[in-house]
Amino acid sequence: MSEAVDQLVALADPERAAGMARFFQTGPGQYGEGDEFLGLSVPQVVAVARRHLGLPVAALEGLLDDPRHEVRLLALKIMALECAARRTSSQRRRELLDLYLRRTDRVNGWDLVDASAPDVLGRAVLAGLPADVLYRLARSPVLWERRIAIVATFPLIRAGDLDHTFALAALLEGDPHVLLHKAVGWMLREAGKRDEPRLLAYLDEHAATMPRTALRYSLERLSPELRAHYRGARLSR
């Protein structure tokens, strides 16, 4: 574990770290309050992760406990890469999933969620894990757990299973946080790529009451005429 962290630290860029701290809103009262950064890009972290696949669960949990954002991302990318690999054993997948669900408190950033939820949790649901876990997370008071729930449906969307995406989007419609609105709109947009008529049916029912950002994201792949129609439905409510 220390070797992997040392490799990240060797790549640290203090100037970039300062910019990332601002971008991820780490100031008092902001969503990333107190987070620390080394100043690494995602490809840099992924490159280190690929050299440390197979780390014991205890070592991965130690990485998750680190206050530095990129160290937590390293652990999550190792987990995601292994869960996405066909050669990974079912026992290892279960161990990684158990760690993930036990330590969602350390998946505490939108990029950390997006880098891990589809492969670690979403693939498990696609493989037969009861989807109840998605609805439990969606009802969490923790923003990041709610984002995990909706973003984890990405592999299901790709497989043509859209039911949970639409159900969770409806469940989360009244959420107060824009970072959740973005995720919901993103997943609805992706669902629309697979089944546009179903997205349109959802929008017929929900466009007037959806948060503005969620609606905007969901409309991005539609024709200008449809985008104007559904924006108008919201404005006229």
Backbone as CSV, one residue per row, in Angstrom:
resi,resn,N_x,N_y,N_z,CA_x,CA_y,CA_z,C_x,C_y,C_z
1,MET,0.825,-1.198,0.000,0.000,0.000,0.000,0.862,1.251,0.000
2,SER,1.886,1.304,0.842,2.731,2.491,0.916,3.443,2.749,-0.408
3,GLU,3.790,1.680,-1.121,4.443,1.839,-2.421,3.516,2.555,-3.395
4,ALA,2.250,2.173,-3.401,1.292,2.810,-4.294,1.122,4.284,-3.946
5,VAL,1.017,4.578,-2.661,0.871,5.978,-2.236,2.124,6.762,-2.590
6,ASP,3.286,6.160,-2.386,4.538,6.843,-2.735,4.576,7.206,-4.212
7,GLN,4.050,6.312,-5.057,4.032,6.586,-6.491,3.117,7.763,-6.820
8,LEU,2.009,7.885,-6.100,1.140,9.041,-6.294,1.821,10.323,-5.826
9,VAL,2.409,10.258,-4.652,3.041,11.448,-4.081,4.161,11.949,-4.985
10,ALA,4.875,11.025,-5.627,5.969,11.409,-6.517,5.473,12.216,-7.715
11,LEU,4.198,12.093,-8.029,3.617,12.805,-9.172,2.912,14.092,-8.760
12,ALA,2.935,14.413,-7.484,2.157,15.533,-6.959,2.526,16.849,-7.635
13,ASP,1.516,17.666,-7.838,1.680,18.979,-8.475,0.947,20.001,-7.596
14,PRO,1.657,20.700,-6.702,0.998,21.615,-5.761,0.155,22.695,-6.438
15,GLU,0.618,23.212,-7.554,-0.157,24.254,-8.238,-1.478,23.700,-8.755
16,ARG,-1.398,22.520,-9.371,-2.631,21.877,-9.845,-3.531,21.514,-8.673
17,ALA,-2.934,21.094,-7.561,-3.714,20.733,-6.379,-4.541,21.909,-5.883
18,ALA,-3.953,23.092,-5.896,-4.681,24.282,-5.456,-5.880,24.550,-6.359
19,GLY,-5.694,24.382,-7.666,-6.797,24.569,-8.603,-7.885,23.528,-8.408
20,MET,-7.488,22.290,-8.130,-8.468,21.234,-7.912,-9.270,21.481,-6.639
21,ALA,-8.606,21.989,-5.617,-9.311,22.293,-4.368,-10.414,23.316,-4.614
22,ARG,-10.144,24.281,-5.481,-11.182,25.261,-5.816,-12.277,24.623,-6.665
23,PHE,-11.872,23.823,-7.651,-12.839,23.205,-8.560,-13.793,22.278,-7.806
24,PHE,-13.253,21.517,-6.864,-14.077,20.575,-6.107,-14.683,21.196,-4.854
25,GLN,-14.645,22.511,-4.772,-15.359,23.273,-3.750,-15.092,22.750,-2.340
26,THR,-13.855,22.941,-1.902,-13.430,22.417,-0.600,-13.482,23.454,0.516
27,GLY,-14.030,24.616,0.242,-14.110,25.657,1.255,-15.167,25.371,2.304
28,PRO,-15.191,26.149,3.379,-16.166,25.959,4.458,-17.600,25.989,3.937
29,GLY,-18.361,24.963,4.299,-19.754,24.883,3.901,-19.999,24.369,2.508
30,GLN,-18.931,24.130,1.723,-19.100,23.607,0.372,-19.134,22.087,0.389
31,TYR,-19.550,21.491,-0.733,-19.768,20.039,-0.724,-18.497,19.238,-0.498
32,GLY,-17.332,19.787,-0.870,-16.068,19.076,-0.673,-15.251,19.621,0.484
33,GLU,-15.912,20.203,1.438,-15.219,20.893,2.534,-14.104,20.032,3.152
34,GLY,-12.898,20.599,3.202,-11.778,19.959,3.882,-11.028,18.921,3.082
35,ASP,-11.476,18.598,1.875,-10.787,17.574,1.085,-9.386,18.078,0.702
36,GLU,-8.454,17.127,0.581,-7.074,17.454,0.256,-6.719,16.831,-1.098
37,PHE,-5.846,17.520,-1.842,-5.489,17.063,-3.185,-3.979,17.036,-3.379
38,LEU,-3.539,16.073,-4.184,-2.144,15.994,-4.597,-1.926,16.727,-5.920
39,GLY,-2.986,16.888,-6.701,-2.854,17.564,-7.985,-2.602,16.615,-9.142
40,LEU,-3.223,15.418,-9.112,-3.023,14.420,-10.159,-4.224,14.355,-11.082
41,SER,-3.976,13.980,-12.320,-5.060,13.733,-13.267,-5.575,12.309,-13.070
42,VAL,-6.774,12.059,-13.566,-7.338,10.710,-13.476,-6.464,9.687,-14.207
43,PRO,-5.984,9.966,-15.429,-5.106,8.982,-16.080,-3.859,8.650,-15.262
44,GLN,-3.301,9.620,-14.558,-2.145,9.335,-13.701,-2.517,8.357,-12.594
45,VAL,-3.675,8.571,-11.983,-4.118,7.685,-10.903,-4.417,6.293,-11.453
46,VAL,-5.053,6.235,-12.601,-5.375,4.934,-13.201,-4.110,4.158,-13.531
47,ALA,-3.090,4.841,-14.020,-1.834,4.168,-14.350,-1.221,3.522,-13.113
48,VAL,-1.280,4.223,-11.982,-0.773,3.643,-10.736,-1.671,2.485,-10.294
49,ALA,-2.969,2.662,-10.434,-3.909,1.606,-10.035,-3.630,0.304,-10.780
50,ARG,-3.342,0.397,-12.060,-3.100,-0.808,-12.858,-1.868,-1.571,-12.373
51,ARG,-0.955,-0.882,-11.722,0.239,-1.551,-11.194,0.002,-2.199,-9.835
52,HIS,-1.182,-1.970,-9.268,-1.420,-2.469,-7.911,-2.744,-3.223,-7.793
53,LEU,-3.174,-3.821,-8.881,-4.363,-4.658,-8.830,-4.117,-5.839,-7.892
54,GLY,-5.138,-6.239,-7.190,-5.012,-7.370,-6.284,-4.607,-7.017,-4.868
55,LEU,-4.532,-5.742,-4.546,-4.215,-5.361,-3.172,-5.218,-5.985,-2.208
56,PRO,-4.759,-6.443,-1.048,-5.692,-6.990,-0.064,-6.767,-5.983,0.316
57,VAL,-7.920,-6.489,0.719,-9.028,-5.618,1.095,-8.626,-4.667,2.211
58,ALA,-7.861,-5.159,3.170,-7.431,-4.293,4.274,-6.581,-3.137,3.770
59,ALA,-5.745,-3.393,2.780,-4.913,-2.330,2.212,-5.774,-1.329,1.454
60,LEU,-6.758,-1.823,0.721,-7.661,-0.924,0.015,-8.436,-0.049,0.990
61,GLU,-8.855,-0.632,2.091,-9.573,0.163,3.089,-8.662,1.227,3.696
62,GLY,-7.393,0.889,3.857,-6.441,1.880,4.332,-6.314,3.044,3.367
63,LEU,-6.332,2.753,2.067,-6.294,3.818,1.066,-7.562,4.673,1.138
64,LEU,-8.693,4.034,1.340,-9.940,4.780,1.442,-9.950,5.718,2.643
65,ASP,-9.246,5.350,3.678,-9.205,6.172,4.885,-8.279,7.376,4.751
66,ASP,-7.516,7.430,3.671,-6.554,8.526,3.492,-7.291,9.839,3.242
67,PRO,-6.830,10.941,3.832,-7.496,12.227,3.609,-7.304,12.799,2.211
68,ARG,-6.331,12.275,1.453,-6.042,12.813,0.127,-6.952,12.189,-0.925
69,HIS,-7.577,13.058,-1.683,-8.590,12.672,-2.657,-8.072,11.624,-3.637
70,GLU,-6.906,11.847,-4.188,-6.385,10.923,-5.198,-6.024,9.562,-4.636
71,VAL,-5.717,9.488,-3.352,-5.438,8.183,-2.743,-6.734,7.391,-2.634
72,ARG,-7.811,8.061,-2.267,-9.110,7.378,-2.244,-9.513,6.960,-3.657
73,LEU,-9.259,7.857,-4.623,-9.555,7.510,-6.011,-8.745,6.299,-6.458
74,LEU,-7.509,6.201,-6.014,-6.675,5.044,-6.353,-7.339,3.749,-5.896
75,ALA,-7.791,3.726,-4.650,-8.455,2.519,-4.133,-9.686,2.187,-4.962
76,LEU,-10.474,3.191,-5.269,-11.721,2.961,-5.999,-11.470,2.524,-7.435
77,LYS,-10.403,3.055,-8.065,-10.094,2.623,-9.421,-9.566,1.197,-9.438
78,ILE,-8.795,0.812,-8.436,-8.368,-0.584,-8.340,-9.589,-1.481,-8.248
79,MET,-10.524,-1.115,-7.391,-11.744,-1.908,-7.220,-12.557,-1.957,-8.509
80,ALA,-12.696,-0.808,-9.168,-13.485,-0.760,-10.399,-12.835,-1.568,-11.521
81,LEU,-11.532,-1.429,-11.666,-10.832,-2.176,-12.713,-10.961,-3.678,-12.508
82,GLU,-10.851,-4.111,-11.257,-10.967,-5.548,-10.990,-12.391,-6.041,-11.214
83,CYS,-13.382,-5.249,-10.806,-14.765,-5.675,-10.994,-15.159,-5.698,-12.462
84,ALA,-14.478,-4.909,-13.275,-14.764,-4.883,-14.715,-14.042,-5.976,-15.484
85,ALA,-13.065,-6.619,-14.857,-12.244,-7.620,-15.539,-12.895,-9.003,-15.460
86,ARG,-12.986,-9.675,-16.562,-13.622,-10.998,-16.590,-12.886,-12.018,-15.737
87,ARG,-11.583,-11.849,-15.626,-10.799,-12.851,-14.909,-10.947,-12.768,-13.387
88,THR,-11.538,-11.710,-12.879,-11.673,-11.550,-11.433,-12.640,-12.590,-10.887
89,SER,-12.257,-13.254,-9.820,-13.088,-14.318,-9.251,-14.336,-13.739,-8.603
90,SER,-15.362,-14.588,-8.488,-16.601,-14.154,-7.848,-16.372,-13.821,-6.382
91,GLN,-15.461,-14.547,-5.725,-15.169,-14.257,-4.322,-14.528,-12.872,-4.171
92,ARG,-13.579,-12.556,-5.047,-12.936,-11.247,-4.991,-13.946,-10.135,-5.282
93,ARG,-14.819,-10.356,-6.251,-15.849,-9.360,-6.549,-16.716,-9.103,-5.319
94,ARG,-17.070,-10.173,-4.626,-17.922,-10.034,-3.445,-17.189,-9.282,-2.344
95,GLU,-15.906,-9.579,-2.173,-15.121,-8.878,-1.158,-15.026,-7.386,-1.467
96,LEU,-14.811,-7.062,-2.725,-14.710,-5.665,-3.119,-16.052,-4.951,-2.964
97,LEU,-17.124,-5.630,-3.336,-18.453,-5.038,-3.181,-18.776,-4.810,-1.705
98,ASP,-18.465,-5.792,-0.872,-18.723,-5.643,0.560,-17.962,-4.450,1.125
99,LEU,-16.699,-4.294,0.713,-15.909,-3.148,1.167,-16.559,-1.852,0.687
100,TYR,-16.962,-1.827,-0.546,-17.551,-0.617,-1.121,-18.800,-0.198,-0.348
101,LEU,-19.694,-1.133,-0.127,-20.945,-0.807,0.550,-20.722,-0.478,2.024
102,ARG,-19.694,-1.042,2.597,-19.378,-0.755,4.001,-18.711,0.594,4.174
103,ARG,-18.027,1.071,3.127,-17.267,2.311,3.243,-17.711,3.379,2.234
104,THR,-18.989,3.443,1.981,-19.480,4.514,1.120,-19.204,5.891,1.715
105,ASP,-18.900,5.929,3.002,-18.557,7.214,3.613,-17.278,7.805,3.018
106,ARG,-16.461,6.962,2.387,-15.207,7.435,1.786,-15.327,7.607,0.272
107,VAL,-16.482,7.286,-0.268,-16.759,7.567,-1.683,-17.460,8.930,-1.687
108,ASN,-16.717,9.941,-1.281,-17.319,11.217,-0.884,-16.937,12.359,-1.823
109,GLY,-17.237,12.146,-3.091,-17.026,13.170,-4.119,-17.685,12.690,-5.394
110,TRP,-18.168,13.636,-6.206,-18.904,13.189,-7.402,-18.019,12.391,-8.342
111,ASP,-16.744,12.762,-8.449,-15.861,12.019,-9.344,-15.527,10.647,-8.779
112,LEU,-15.453,10.535,-7.456,-15.198,9.240,-6.823,-16.377,8.297,-7.053
113,VAL,-17.579,8.836,-6.944,-18.776,8.044,-7.234,-18.761,7.569,-8.683
114,ASP,-18.545,8.515,-9.595,-18.653,8.188,-11.018,-17.568,7.224,-11.476
115,ALA,-16.419,7.247,-10.787,-15.306,6.360,-11.145,-15.490,4.944,-10.619
116,SER,-16.466,4.732,-9.749,-16.550,3.439,-9.077,-17.930,2.797,-9.088
117,ALA,-18.983,3.571,-8.941,-20.320,2.988,-8.774,-20.747,2.090,-9.935
118,PRO,-20.518,2.475,-11.198,-20.969,1.588,-12.270,-20.314,0.208,-12.241
119,ASP,-18.999,0.166,-12.066,-18.300,-1.119,-12.144,-18.394,-1.930,-10.860
120,VAL,-18.319,-1.288,-9.704,-18.319,-2.044,-8.451,-19.733,-2.461,-8.061
121,LEU,-20.664,-1.526,-8.080,-22.038,-1.840,-7.663,-22.940,-2.166,-8.842
122,GLY,-22.879,-1.360,-9.886,-23.772,-1.584,-11.017,-23.604,-2.941,-11.663
123,ARG,-22.374,-3.359,-11.870,-22.135,-4.676,-12.457,-22.629,-5.795,-11.546
124,ALA,-22.552,-5.576,-10.243,-23.036,-6.591,-9.313,-24.548,-6.738,-9.412
125,VAL,-25.257,-5.619,-9.524,-26.711,-5.683,-9.703,-27.040,-6.357,-11.026
126,LEU,-26.308,-6.018,-12.052,-26.530,-6.634,-13.364,-26.310,-8.143,-13.298
127,ALA,-25.400,-8.575,-12.418,-25.089,-10.001,-12.294,-26.031,-10.730,-11.334
128,GLY,-26.962,-10.006,-10.718,-27.940,-10.687,-9.883,-28.067,-10.197,-8.453
129,LEU,-27.234,-9.246,-8.019,-27.401,-8.679,-6.683,-28.763,-8.013,-6.608
130,PRO,-29.542,-8.280,-5.568,-30.859,-7.637,-5.464,-30.752,-6.124,-5.565
131,ALA,-31.605,-5.540,-6.381,-31.550,-4.098,-6.627,-32.054,-3.288,-5.443
132,ASP,-32.518,-3.953,-4.386,-32.962,-3.225,-3.193,-31.884,-2.275,-2.691
133,VAL,-30.625,-2.673,-2.866,-29.525,-1.838,-2.375,-29.549,-0.465,-3.038
134,LEU,-29.943,-0.391,-4.294,-30.000,0.893,-4.988,-31.039,1.809,-4.352
135,TYR,-32.181,1.241,-3.992,-33.263,2.041,-3.414,-32.936,2.445,-1.973
136,ARG,-32.214,1.587,-1.276,-31.765,1.957,0.079,-30.817,3.143,-0.003
137,LEU,-29.874,3.084,-0.909,-28.928,4.190,-1.076,-29.644,5.455,-1.566
138,ALA,-30.615,5.290,-2.432,-31.331,6.456,-2.968,-32.105,7.189,-1.882
139,ARG,-32.457,6.487,-0.829,-33.194,7.114,0.278,-32.266,7.612,1.392
140,SER,-30.971,7.532,1.157,-30.000,7.950,2.168,-30.015,9.465,2.353
141,PRO,-29.728,9.941,3.574,-29.559,11.383,3.766,-28.235,11.900,3.218
142,VAL,-27.357,10.984,2.798,-26.023,11.359,2.310,-26.076,11.543,0.794
143,LEU,-25.713,12.733,0.336,-25.738,13.044,-1.094,-25.008,12.007,-1.924
144,TRP,-23.798,11.629,-1.495,-22.970,10.746,-2.314,-23.590,9.367,-2.434
145,GLU,-24.272,8.893,-1.412,-24.933,7.591,-1.522,-26.100,7.666,-2.498
146,ARG,-26.795,8.778,-2.511,-27.889,8.939,-3.482,-27.328,8.982,-4.899
147,ARG,-26.183,9.639,-5.064,-25.573,9.669,-6.399,-25.082,8.277,-6.791
148,ILE,-24.518,7.523,-5.849,-24.108,6.154,-6.135,-25.287,5.365,-6.697
149,ALA,-26.457,5.513,-6.079,-27.618,4.728,-6.483,-27.966,4.934,-7.948
150,ILE,-28.044,6.180,-8.391,-28.462,6.434,-9.773,-27.338,6.153,-10.766
151,VAL,-26.092,6.508,-10.434,-24.986,6.288,-11.370,-24.690,4.799,-11.518
152,ALA,-24.976,4.013,-10.492,-24.751,2.566,-10.574,-25.639,1.899,-11.615
153,THR,-26.670,2.595,-12.087,-27.536,1.976,-13.105,-26.942,2.040,-14.510
154,PHE,-25.795,2.677,-14.662,-25.211,2.835,-15.999,-25.001,1.486,-16.710
155,PRO,-24.406,0.473,-16.056,-24.245,-0.808,-16.754,-25.581,-1.465,-17.102
156,LEU,-26.596,-1.233,-16.285,-27.916,-1.779,-16.584,-28.469,-1.126,-17.848
157,ILE,-28.287,0.188,-17.944,-28.736,0.898,-19.152,-28.058,0.300,-20.384
158,ARG,-26.750,0.129,-20.295,-26.014,-0.417,-21.444,-26.499,-1.808,-21.819
159,ALA,-27.001,-2.547,-20.830,-27.510,-3.895,-21.091,-28.972,-3.881,-21.518
160,GLY,-29.570,-2.688,-21.576,-30.959,-2.579,-22.020,-31.981,-2.671,-20.915
161,ASP,-31.550,-2.716,-19.663,-32.462,-2.774,-18.516,-32.615,-1.354,-17.967
162,LEU,-33.718,-0.706,-18.296,-33.914,0.696,-17.948,-34.845,0.906,-16.758
163,ASP,-35.439,-0.157,-16.253,-36.474,-0.009,-15.236,-35.980,0.738,-14.006
164,HIS,-34.806,0.358,-13.499,-34.326,0.973,-12.262,-33.904,2.422,-12.477
165,THR,-33.383,2.735,-13.641,-33.002,4.122,-13.914,-34.215,5.031,-13.833
166,PHE,-35.289,4.654,-14.484,-36.475,5.499,-14.481,-37.131,5.532,-13.103
167,ALA,-37.143,4.396,-12.417,-37.753,4.362,-11.084,-36.969,5.218,-10.099
168,LEU,-35.644,5.138,-10.156,-34.814,5.929,-9.256,-34.887,7.414,-9.603
169,ALA,-34.943,7.727,-10.890,-35.075,9.126,-11.290,-36.345,9.732,-10.701
170,ALA,-37.431,8.980,-10.742,-38.686,9.476,-10.167,-38.577,9.615,-8.655
171,LEU,-37.943,8.649,-8.026,-37.770,8.685,-6.572,-36.949,9.893,-6.137
172,LEU,-35.961,10.241,-6.935,-35.026,11.312,-6.584,-35.440,12.674,-7.141
173,GLU,-36.605,12.766,-7.720,-36.997,13.991,-8.409,-36.969,15.219,-7.497
174,GLY,-37.330,15.051,-6.242,-37.382,16.188,-5.329,-36.095,16.462,-4.597
175,ASP,-35.009,15.807,-4.982,-33.744,15.993,-4.284,-33.294,17.451,-4.373
176,PRO,-32.729,17.991,-3.286,-32.368,19.413,-3.294,-31.022,19.751,-3.920
177,HIS,-30.171,18.756,-4.208,-28.789,19.066,-4.570,-28.553,18.978,-6.069
178,VAL,-27.911,20.005,-6.612,-27.671,20.059,-8.052,-26.764,18.936,-8.531
179,LEU,-25.846,18.448,-7.696,-24.976,17.349,-8.113,-25.760,16.055,-8.303
180,LEU,-26.878,15.938,-7.625,-27.764,14.796,-7.852,-28.606,15.037,-9.104
181,HIS,-29.041,16.279,-9.302,-29.812,16.602,-10.511,-29.003,16.273,-11.768
182,LYS,-27.717,16.615,-11.746,-26.854,16.343,-12.897,-26.762,14.840,-13.168
183,ALA,-26.608,14.060,-12.096,-26.476,12.617,-12.263,-27.764,12.004,-12.796
184,VAL,-28.898,12.433,-12.268,-30.183,11.910,-12.738,-30.384,12.257,-14.216
185,GLY,-30.132,13.514,-14.583,-30.290,13.903,-15.977,-29.363,13.138,-16.896
186,TRP,-28.143,12.919,-16.439,-27.154,12.159,-17.213,-27.659,10.745,-17.482
187,MET,-28.153,10.058,-16.425,-28.624,8.691,-16.612,-29.884,8.642,-17.472
188,LEU,-30.759,9.621,-17.332,-31.939,9.664,-18.200,-31.526,9.850,-19.660
189,ARG,-30.551,10.725,-19.891,-30.050,10.911,-21.253,-29.518,9.600,-21.825
190,GLU,-28.744,8.869,-21.003,-28.193,7.596,-21.467,-29.296,6.582,-21.725
191,ALA,-30.314,6.580,-20.870,-31.448,5.677,-21.084,-32.162,6.023,-22.383
192,GLY,-32.242,7.313,-22.674,-32.886,7.737,-23.909,-32.150,7.290,-25.153
193,LYS,-30.841,7.100,-25.048,-30.088,6.576,-26.188,-30.533,5.150,-26.525
194,ARG,-30.915,4.411,-25.504,-31.356,3.024,-25.708,-32.823,2.955,-26.117
195,ASP,-33.642,3.853,-25.559,-35.085,3.777,-25.804,-35.662,5.188,-25.710
196,GLU,-35.603,5.915,-26.831,-36.085,7.300,-26.820,-37.579,7.388,-26.513
197,PRO,-38.422,6.525,-27.069,-39.846,6.626,-26.728,-40.106,6.497,-25.228
198,ARG,-39.354,5.656,-24.567,-39.570,5.518,-23.122,-39.121,6.782,-22.384
199,LEU,-38.016,7.380,-22.817,-37.605,8.647,-22.218,-38.676,9.709,-22.444
200,LEU,-39.224,9.772,-23.631,-40.252,10.776,-23.921,-41.492,10.549,-23.052
201,ALA,-41.838,9.290,-22.833,-42.986,8.995,-21.971,-42.709,9.458,-20.540
202,TYR,-41.462,9.253,-20.101,-41.087,9.722,-18.758,-41.168,11.249,-18.695
203,LEU,-40.651,11.911,-19.714,-40.662,13.368,-19.725,-42.079,13.918,-19.825
204,ASP,-42.956,13.225,-20.540,-44.350,13.660,-20.605,-44.944,13.753,-19.204
205,GLU,-44.538,12.850,-18.346,-45.082,12.801,-16.985,-44.321,13.704,-16.020
206,HIS,-43.011,13.869,-16.234,-42.181,14.506,-15.208,-41.537,15.829,-15.600
207,ALA,-41.523,16.192,-16.867,-40.778,17.389,-17.279,-41.215,18.640,-16.535
208,ALA,-42.490,18.752,-16.247,-42.996,19.966,-15.613,-42.535,20.112,-14.166
209,THR,-42.135,19.005,-13.547,-41.771,19.048,-12.124,-40.308,18.711,-11.854
210,MET,-39.578,18.298,-12.875,-38.163,17.955,-12.682,-37.339,19.193,-12.369
211,PRO,-36.247,19.029,-11.597,-35.313,20.151,-11.441,-34.772,20.581,-12.804
212,ARG,-34.535,21.860,-12.941,-34.113,22.414,-14.231,-32.861,21.730,-14.783
213,THR,-31.878,21.501,-13.915,-30.620,20.898,-14.376,-30.828,19.459,-14.835
214,ALA,-31.615,18.701,-14.092,-31.890,17.318,-14.490,-32.583,17.283,-15.841
215,LEU,-33.542,18.181,-16.034,-34.238,18.226,-17.314,-33.278,18.596,-18.446
216,ARG,-32.453,19.595,-18.199,-31.525,20.038,-19.250,-30.600,18.901,-19.681
217,TYR,-30.036,18.189,-18.728,-29.155,17.074,-19.070,-29.900,15.979,-19.819
218,SER,-31.123,15.695,-19.394,-31.875,14.600,-20.017,-32.245,14.894,-21.463
219,LEU,-32.306,16.170,-21.821,-32.752,16.567,-23.164,-31.629,16.650,-24.186
220,GLU,-30.403,16.512,-23.762,-29.270,16.853,-24.619,-29.206,16.089,-25.930
221,ARG,-29.716,14.875,-25.977,-29.636,14.074,-27.204,-30.907,14.159,-28.050
222,LEU,-31.863,14.940,-27.609,-33.123,15.036,-28.335,-33.057,16.140,-29.395
223,SER,-34.030,16.146,-30.271,-34.079,17.152,-31.332,-34.355,18.524,-30.728
224,PRO,-33.981,19.595,-31.434,-34.278,20.942,-30.937,-35.760,21.148,-30.647
225,GLU,-36.614,20.560,-31.467,-38.052,20.722,-31.265,-38.519,20.066,-29.972
226,LEU,-38.015,18.871,-29.693,-38.391,18.190,-28.462,-37.814,18.898,-27.245
227,ARG,-36.584,19.374,-27.362,-35.998,20.105,-26.242,-36.838,21.337,-25.913
228,ALA,-37.240,22.072,-26.943,-38.060,23.261,-26.722,-39.407,22.897,-26.100
229,HIS,-39.995,21.805,-26.558,-41.288,21.371,-26.037,-41.216,21.078,-24.540
230,TYR,-40.205,20.313,-24.122,-40.140,19.915,-22.716,-39.647,21.055,-21.820
231,ARG,-38.817,21.923,-22.339,-38.456,23.111,-21.568,-39.686,23.983,-21.348
232,GLY,-40.505,24.058,-22.365,-41.741,24.835,-22.245,-42.702,24.238,-21.228
233,ALA,-42.730,22.915,-21.157,-43.607,22.260,-20.180,-43.206,22.628,-18.764
234,ARG,-41.893,22.719,-18.524,-41.454,23.087,-17.187,-41.748,24.550,-16.882
235,LEU,-41.523,25.415,-17.867,-41.726,26.844,-17.649,-43.194,27.183,-17.439
236,SER,-44.072,26.380,-17.995,-45.501,26.702,-17.913,-46.199,26.054,-16.735
237,ARG,-45.456,25.384,-15.888,-46.116,24.690,-14.782,-46.716,25.688,-13.800
